[in-house]
């Protein structure tokens, strides 16, 4: 599975269509959990950087879908994963990502927000 499809001004372009299955809409709790487990296994067992980033993206995406589903009444919740990801990375606190290189790649792509809407150690957008 190819992750880095091109570079733009020094940034890595992450193509979610190559990481998240096309039939995944995030509404099914079981499928979300399976995606998170798959991502965790991929991150922990991978030897190359692409697979590690893919694994973290799967975890982040499952958390995004869960947060979005839980906040149906919160009109401020990001409609796009890209708008959620920097908040998640800021709040993650090394609980999942233990490789600074992976964290740096992801924060280059999804920068931290000026003010995060996710509390440290959590994944729900508020």
NORCORNOR-V752594 format. One record per helix or strand of 2 or more residues. SS is the DSSP state (H for helix, E for strand). FROM is the first residue (numbers start at 1). TO is the last residue. If there is no record, write none. Layout:
BEGIN
SS_FROM_TO, SS_FROM_TO
END
This chain:
BEGIN
E_4_8, E_11_14, H_16_18, H_29_45, H_49_70, H_81_92, H_100_109
END
